[in-house]
Amino acid sequence: MNSEDQRFFDDCRSLFLTDGWKHFQNEINVALQSLNLGAINSSEEFWKAKGKFETLLQVAGWENAVLAAEQQSEDSE
């Protein structure tokens, strides 16, 4: 792993340990749980909700994705 990648993973791990990150993840999970498909009344609302849902899922899974990429990088060495 090159030094730039190592620094990225180190910075991310430091971020993931902060209380701010944990609070942010809690807010993302609340937002995911608050999406109400029953309240959608039009196709336009559906597509907006779908986009919001997919974005929230991506943010919610970012920590796991980074940690998996780090592990994969270490395993390939």
Order of alpha helices (4+ residues) and beta strands (2+ residues): alpha-alpha-alpha-alpha
